[in-house]
Amino acid sequence: MDAPSKYFFSMEKKNGQKRFIYALRSEDGELLSDPADIRGRAVMFYQNLYRSEINSGHGVESVFFDNLPKVSEEANFDLSGALTLEELFKALQSMESGRAPGVDGLPVDFYKAFWSELGDDLLE
């Protein structure tokens, strides 16, 4: 590693000056040159960009969301219901043997072998 020197310090100073924003034009066309104004405008820009509401004004979102397939009310009701022991058992039986179903690292075969002991606990 190179020791700090005047040369490297001057190189970094030049690079730092290249990254500095000296002026910024706001959305209304005003030229901002005061560092506090530039920082404030940058903060406001990113706050607006990442706010939680979707409001682009282009209607792109509505075109996208309106054309997605929709679940019927009846299917939504069925999907929102509580999982049954039978459904859980069917899901377990459909899993490929020799695979680990989750972060616990236990293979599917373990759950299949001990279903009678574990089924109710897994459902909870």
Buried (B, 14 or more C-beta within 10 A) or exposed (E): EEEEEEEEEEEEEEEEEEEEEEEBEEEEEEEBEEEEBBEEBEEEEEEEEEEEEEEEEEEEEEEEEEEEEEEEEEEEEEEEEEEEEEEBBEEBEEBEEEEEBEEEEEBBEBBBEEBEEBBEEBEE
